[in-house]
Amino acid sequence: MSISNCKHFITFFFLLGVFSAHSQVKKSTITPAKQSNQKTNHTTSVLQAGSTAPIKCLNKKLSLAVHIITDSLNQPNITQGQINAGLATLNADFAPICLSFFICKQDTIYNYKYYQFDQVKETPEVHSIYEVHNMINVYIVGSIIPAPEAGFAGKMGDYMVLTHGCIGDGKCWSHEMGHFFSLAHTFETGNGAELVNESNCIAAGDSICDTPADINPAPIVGCQWTGTNTDGNGDYYTPIIGNIMSYHPSTCKTPFTVGQLNKMLSWFLSYRNYLY
């Protein structure tokens, strides 16, 4: 049965546990997260993200190929329930653009060499061996070098690497999926620091104008901005506390803004539309 038929026959695959063999991989039966049949009030979701205009609805469900890497005792140290819970949070965060994700294929990689994952050395090696084409490949590992990385995503490659902590964080998986669909950090300075008055919001920062200028590390205590930091004009920073693409505490999480949602939507349509 071809992978292109995954959406139609995924239940069959899960019940019979039929997976292709690989010399270093033992396949495991999974219990995919339940899909809700309830309709999402997208207008409400977008307004909560600070929108002033409706956004396009993709009506897409994308396939994930999940690869769980075990430790030296062949233990994954993460449960299917934890993965499913993380996936449910991810889907909730992308619901405003009618984009969701489901586990189409899952395997266990019994090679503890990758459990403490070296981002520079092992990313090309692992992905060349285990990649499932035209799906988003999610490699779940114990830790990532260099620390304190909790996860990272390929902006052009079809993969991301997440630690156990990232899966259970409530914000991290969505943060990395944001990078996967081209979003930068809210405190990005690669193209220059964004000014608080937004006069350079297109060219500088994250190039999205409805995410106010931010800094890192952020002076946040109890989800309150406690700093008196100012930008180049002497204006005080007043970012959105807890934006998914910030480094603010996950306990302070707030949704993607409409600008962020629209940028991801555009990136998918222009560069990721081959994914199924």
C-alpha positions as CSV (number, residue, x, y, z in Angstrom):
1,M,0.0,0.0,0.0
2,S,1.5,3.4,-1.0
3,I,2.1,6.2,1.5
4,S,-0.1,8.4,-0.7
5,N,-3.1,6.4,0.5
6,C,-2.2,7.0,4.2
7,K,-5.1,9.2,4.9
8,H,-7.6,6.7,3.6
9,F,-6.1,3.6,5.2
10,I,-4.4,4.9,8.4
11,T,-6.9,3.0,10.7
12,F,-6.1,-0.2,8.8
13,F,-2.4,0.4,9.3
14,F,-2.7,1.0,13.0
15,L,-4.9,-2.0,13.7
16,L,-2.7,-4.5,11.8
17,G,0.6,-2.9,12.8
18,V,1.9,-3.1,9.2
19,F,5.0,-1.1,8.7
20,S,8.0,-1.5,6.4
21,A,11.1,-3.1,7.8
22,H,14.4,-1.2,8.4
23,S,17.7,-2.6,9.7
24,Q,17.9,-0.1,12.5
25,V,14.2,0.5,13.1
26,K,11.5,-1.5,14.9
27,K,8.0,-0.3,14.2
28,S,5.5,0.3,17.0
29,T,1.7,0.4,17.0
30,I,0.3,3.8,18.0
31,T,-2.9,5.2,19.2
32,P,-3.4,8.4,17.2
33,A,-4.9,11.4,18.9
34,K,-8.7,11.6,18.5
35,Q,-9.9,14.1,15.9
36,S,-12.6,16.4,17.0
37,N,-15.7,16.7,14.8
38,Q,-16.7,20.0,16.3
39,K,-16.4,23.1,14.2
40,T,-14.0,25.8,15.4
41,N,-15.3,29.3,15.7
42,H,-12.5,30.8,13.6
43,T,-13.7,34.3,14.0
44,T,-13.4,34.1,17.7
45,S,-10.0,32.5,17.5
46,V,-8.7,35.2,15.3
47,L,-10.1,38.0,17.4
48,Q,-8.3,36.5,20.4
49,A,-5.1,36.7,18.4
50,G,-5.7,40.5,18.0
51,S,-7.1,40.5,14.5
52,T,-8.9,43.2,12.6
53,A,-9.7,41.2,9.5
54,P,-10.6,37.7,8.5
55,I,-7.9,35.3,7.2
56,K,-8.0,32.5,4.6
57,C,-9.0,29.0,5.8
58,L,-6.8,26.3,4.4
59,N,-8.9,23.2,5.3
60,K,-5.8,21.1,5.3
61,K,-4.8,18.1,7.5
62,L,-1.1,17.4,7.1
63,S,0.6,14.0,7.8
64,L,3.3,13.6,10.4
65,A,6.0,10.9,10.3
66,V,7.0,10.6,14.0
67,H,10.4,9.0,14.8
68,I,10.9,8.2,18.5
69,I,14.6,7.6,19.4
70,T,15.4,5.4,22.4
71,D,18.1,5.7,25.1
72,S,20.9,3.2,25.7
73,L,18.5,0.8,27.4
74,N,16.1,1.0,24.4
75,Q,13.6,3.0,26.4
76,P,11.7,5.9,24.6
77,N,11.0,7.7,27.9
78,I,7.9,9.3,26.5
79,T,4.4,7.9,26.2
80,Q,1.9,7.9,23.4
81,G,-0.4,9.8,25.6
82,Q,2.1,12.6,26.0
83,I,2.7,12.8,22.2
84,N,-1.1,12.8,21.6
85,A,-1.6,15.6,24.2
86,G,1.2,17.7,22.5
87,L,-0.4,17.1,19.2
88,A,-3.8,18.3,20.4
89,T,-2.2,21.5,21.6
90,L,-0.5,22.0,18.3
91,N,-3.8,21.5,16.4
92,A,-5.6,24.0,18.6
93,D,-2.9,26.7,17.9
94,F,-3.2,26.2,14.2
95,A,-7.0,26.0,14.1
96,P,-7.5,29.7,13.2
97,I,-6.2,28.9,9.6
98,C,-8.0,25.5,9.5
99,L,-4.7,23.7,9.5
100,S,-4.2,20.5,11.5
101,F,-1.8,17.6,11.8
102,F,-2.1,13.9,12.4
103,I,0.2,11.0,12.9
104,C,0.2,9.0,9.6
105,K,3.4,7.0,10.3
106,Q,5.3,6.3,13.5
107,D,8.4,4.3,14.2
108,T,10.9,3.7,17.0
109,I,14.6,4.1,16.2
110,Y,16.7,1.9,18.5
111,N,20.0,3.8,18.2
112,Y,20.9,5.7,21.3
113,K,23.6,7.5,19.4
114,Y,20.9,10.0,18.5
115,Y,19.2,10.2,21.9
116,Q,21.4,13.1,22.9
117,F,21.0,14.7,19.5
118,D,23.9,16.7,18.0
119,Q,22.1,19.3,15.9
120,V,25.0,20.1,13.6
121,K,26.5,16.6,13.0
122,E,23.4,14.3,13.2
123,T,20.6,16.3,11.5
124,P,21.7,15.5,7.9
125,E,22.6,11.9,8.7
126,V,19.4,11.0,10.5
127,H,17.1,12.7,8.0
128,S,18.8,11.0,5.1
129,I,18.2,7.6,6.6
130,Y,14.7,8.0,8.0
131,E,12.9,10.7,6.1
132,V,9.4,10.0,4.8
133,H,9.0,12.2,1.8
134,N,6.1,14.7,1.5
135,M,5.4,14.5,5.2
136,I,6.6,16.5,8.2
137,N,9.2,14.3,9.9
138,V,9.2,14.8,13.7
139,Y,12.2,13.3,15.5
140,I,11.6,12.9,19.3
141,V,14.9,12.8,21.3
142,G,16.1,13.0,24.9
143,S,18.1,16.2,24.5
144,I,19.7,18.4,21.9
145,I,23.3,19.7,21.6
146,P,23.9,22.5,22.0
147,A,21.9,23.0,25.2
148,P,19.5,24.6,26.1
149,E,17.8,23.9,22.7
150,A,14.4,22.2,23.3
151,G,13.7,21.8,19.6
152,F,14.5,23.1,16.1
153,A,12.9,22.9,12.7
154,G,14.1,23.0,9.1
155,K,12.7,26.1,7.3
156,M,13.2,24.3,4.0
157,G,13.8,20.7,5.0
158,D,10.7,18.6,6.0
159,Y,11.7,17.9,9.5
160,M,11.9,19.1,13.1
161,V,13.7,17.7,16.2
162,L,11.9,17.9,19.5
163,T,12.9,16.9,23.0
164,H,10.5,15.2,25.4
165,G,10.3,18.5,27.3
166,C,9.2,20.3,24.1
167,I,6.4,17.9,23.4
168,G,5.0,18.5,26.9
169,D,5.7,22.2,27.1
170,G,2.4,23.5,25.8
171,K,4.0,26.0,23.5
172,C,7.3,24.6,22.1
173,W,5.9,22.3,19.4
174,S,3.8,25.1,18.0
175,H,6.8,27.4,18.2
176,E,8.9,25.0,16.1
177,M,6.1,24.5,13.6
178,G,6.0,28.3,13.4
179,H,9.6,28.2,12.3
180,F,8.8,25.4,9.9
181,F,6.3,27.8,8.2
182,S,8.8,30.7,8.1
183,L,8.1,32.6,11.3
184,A,11.0,34.3,13.1
185,H,11.2,35.0,16.8
186,T,9.4,38.1,18.0
187,F,12.8,39.4,19.3
188,E,14.6,38.8,15.9
189,T,17.4,41.3,15.2
190,G,19.0,39.7,12.1
191,N,17.6,42.4,9.9
192,G,17.9,45.1,12.6
193,A,16.0,45.7,15.8
194,E,12.3,46.6,15.5
195,L,11.3,50.0,16.9
196,V,8.5,50.2,19.4
197,N,6.7,52.8,17.1
198,E,6.6,50.2,14.3
199,S,8.1,52.5,11.8
200,N,10.4,49.8,10.6
201,C,8.2,46.8,11.3
202,I,8.3,45.4,7.8
203,A,12.0,45.6,7.3
204,A,13.3,44.8,10.8
205,G,12.5,42.4,13.7
206,D,10.3,39.5,12.6
207,S,8.9,41.6,9.6
208,I,5.3,41.3,11.0
209,C,3.7,44.5,12.2
210,D,1.1,43.1,14.6
211,T,3.8,41.6,16.8
212,P,5.1,44.5,18.8
213,A,8.9,44.9,19.3
214,D,10.3,42.4,21.8
215,I,13.6,41.6,23.5
216,N,15.4,38.6,24.8
217,P,15.8,37.8,27.6
218,A,12.4,39.3,28.5
219,P,12.0,40.8,32.0
220,I,8.8,39.0,32.8
221,V,7.7,38.0,36.3
222,G,4.3,36.2,36.8
223,C,3.3,37.0,33.2
224,Q,3.9,40.7,33.8
225,W,6.4,42.8,32.0
226,T,8.6,44.3,34.7
227,G,11.4,45.9,32.7
228,T,12.1,49.5,31.8
229,N,14.0,48.6,28.6
230,T,13.9,51.1,25.8
231,D,14.5,50.9,22.1
232,G,16.8,53.2,20.0
233,N,14.3,56.0,20.2
234,G,14.0,55.8,24.0
235,D,10.5,54.2,23.8
236,Y,9.6,51.5,26.3
237,Y,9.1,48.0,25.1
238,T,5.5,46.7,25.5
239,P,5.3,43.3,23.7
240,I,2.5,40.8,23.6
241,I,3.2,38.7,26.7
242,G,3.6,35.0,25.9
243,N,3.4,35.1,22.1
244,I,4.1,31.6,20.7
245,M,7.2,32.8,18.8
246,S,8.7,34.6,21.9
247,Y,10.9,33.1,24.6
248,H,8.4,34.2,27.2
249,P,7.3,31.5,29.8
250,S,4.9,28.9,28.3
251,T,2.6,29.5,31.3
252,C,2.0,33.0,29.8
253,K,1.2,31.6,26.3
254,T,-1.0,33.7,24.0
255,P,-2.0,32.8,20.4
256,F,-0.4,33.5,17.1
257,T,-1.3,37.0,15.8
258,V,-3.2,37.3,12.5
259,G,0.0,38.6,10.9
260,Q,1.8,35.5,12.0
261,L,-1.0,33.2,10.8
262,N,-1.2,34.9,7.4
263,K,2.6,34.6,6.9
264,M,2.5,30.9,7.7
265,L,-0.5,30.4,5.4
266,S,1.3,32.2,2.6
267,W,4.4,30.2,3.1
268,F,2.5,26.9,3.0
269,L,0.7,27.9,-0.3
270,S,4.0,29.1,-1.9
271,Y,6.6,26.6,-0.6
272,R,5.0,23.7,1.3
273,N,1.9,22.9,-0.8
274,Y,3.4,19.5,-1.8
275,L,2.9,18.2,1.8
276,Y,-0.1,16.0,2.3
